[in-house]
Amino acid sequence: MSTSPSLRLIVCAVGLLCCTAASAQIRKCVTASGQSIYTDKPCEAATPEKSKEVADPGVAKRLSEMNGQNDLDKACWTINYRMGQCYARIQEDIRMIFRDQCEIPQRRFVKNQEAALYSNRRQAQYVAKQREEELDTIEYHQRHAPKSRAVLRCEELESDTWKFLNQNFASKIQPEERQRIEYKLKYQPEKTTETRSSSRH
């Protein structure tokens, strides 16, 4: 089964972020009120009030780590959303590992999204009007819009979830859990629609 568009986008976004952080000159600007703002523009152009640039050699690394965490939080929320919308069968072993590892990232993502929506209501109202049902990723502000099966890709949900867990939480998965899950995925595939319908007769 091929890698889903959403997972490919997550990987590409992280790679692009690392390249950008490495090539762009990131500045730390401190305003007169004491607020720290990180930007790739001169401080005078990036801040609404008078500010000065402060030397901070580790800023690019910290921004990269922070944005990587944001991508992970969003991916956890997106997969959990798909689980709720798809009604697809997910192995209980996989579901339990996902729940244990993604509970905190999901909460953090929701909290950050709600704070962003609250701080910029006008932009949120504009975005909420956009109803693009064929997006490759599921945006938080579109969580109440109808979603097509093409977007949710319910048939790939179990394999996508397992790939995601292995990419991000491999060290947290016990060897016996991995062996059991991979055995089930290999030798106990989900019945096809045709098989299910024939078993009813």
N, C-alpha and C positions, 0 to 999 in steps of 0.2 A: 504494500500500500504506500502511495507517495506521501511525502511530507506535506502537511496542510499549509495553505497560504498564510494563515495567521502565525504559525510557528516560524515560517521562513521570514516573515516581516519582523518578528521579534529578534531573530538572529541578525538580520541585516541592520536593524536599528541600532543594536548594540555595537556592531562592527563600525558603522558610520560614526557613531558617537565617539568611539576610541580614536578614529582617524581625525575627526574634527578637533577633539581635545588636544591631540598631539600637534596639529598644524596651526591652530589658531592661538593667538596670544590672549590669554585670559587675564583680566585685571580684577583686582579687588578694590572697590571704591568705598570709602567710608564717608557718609554724609555728615553735615554739621550736627544733626540730631543723633548721630551715633549708629545709624543703620548701615549694615554691610551689604553691598550689591556687587554681584559677580557678573562681568560683562566682557565681550570681546571688542567693545567700542571704547573710545576715550571717555574718561569719567564725566567730563563736562557735558557730553552728548547723551550719556546713558542715564543720568540721574536728574530728577526734577529740581533738586536744590543743590547748593554749593557742596562740592565734595573733593576729596583728594585721594590719589592712588596710593595704596599701601603695598609694599613688597610682600608677596606670599608665594614662595616657590612651589608649595604643595597644592595650590588651588586647582589646577587642572586634574590632578589625580583624584581629589575629593569630589569634584563635580562629576567626573566619570563614574565614580563609585555610587554617587547619589542617584544619577540618572539610570545606572544599571539596576539599582534597587527599585526605582520607579517602574521600569519595564517589567521586572519580576512581579511586583505587586499587581500591575495591570493584567499580566498573563494569568495570575492566580484567579483574579476576579472574572476574567473572560471565560476561562474553562468552567468555573463554577456556574456562571450564567448559562453556558451551553448545556450543562448537566440539568439545570432546572427547566430549560425550554425543550430539550430533546426527548426526554423520557426514554433515553437509550439505556440498555443494560450495561452497567459498568461493574467489573469484578469487585467484590467487596474488599479484597485485599488492596486493590489500587485505590478505591474510594477512601479507605481508611488512611492510607499513606498521604494521599492528597489533602484530606481534611486536617491531619496533624500538621503538615508542613505549611499549608496555605491559609490557615485560619487567621493568623496575625497579619500577613501581607494583605489579605483581602480587606480586613478592617481598616488597615492603614490607607489603602487605596481609596476606599469609600469616604473616609474622613477627609482626605486631601481633596478629592473631587468635590465634595459638598462645600468645603471651604473655598475652593476656586469658583464654584458656581455662585456662592453667596457674595464673594468679593467683586464679581463682575456680572451682575444680573443682565445688563443690556446685551452683552455678548452671548450669554447663556440663552436668552430669548431668541436671538437670531439663529443660533446653532440648533435649538430645539425644533425649529421649523423645517430643518433639512431632514427629509425622510428617504435616504438612499438605502434601499433594502438589499443591494448587492455588494456592499462593502466587504473587503477581505477581513477587516477586524470589526469587533463590536465595541463601539464607544459607550462610555458610561452615560453620557447625556442622551443616548438613543435607546436606553434600556427598556423604555415603555413602548417603543415603536414596533410594529409587526415585523417579524424576521422570517425570511424565506429559508427553506431547507438548504438552499445553496450556501447561504451565509453560515448557518449553524453546522452544516456538514455532520449530521448526527451519526451517520454510518462510520465516521472516522473518529468519533469522540473517544472511545476507549484507547485506541492506539495513540492518538494525540496526547492524551493524559499521561500515558506511560512514558512516551518520549520526553514530554515536558519534565516529569519527575526525575528521569535519568539525567537530563541535561542540567538540572538545577539543584537536585537534592540527592545525588548518587551516594554521597558519603553517609546519608541518613537511612538508606535502605539496607536492611539486614540481608546477608547472603542467602539465608534460607527463604526469606520473603521473595527475593529476586528469582531464585530458582523455582519456587512454587508458581509465581505469577507467569514467568516466561514459559513454563511447561503448559499452563492452562491456555495461554495465548497461542501456543504452537499446536497443541493437540486437542484442544476443546474450543474450536471457533464457534462463534454465534451462528445459530441456524439461519439460513437464508429465508426470505419471504416465501419462496416456492416450497421449501421444506416444511415450514410452519403450516402453510395452507394445506399441504398434502397430508400432514399428520392429523388434521382435524377430521378427515374423511375416514 
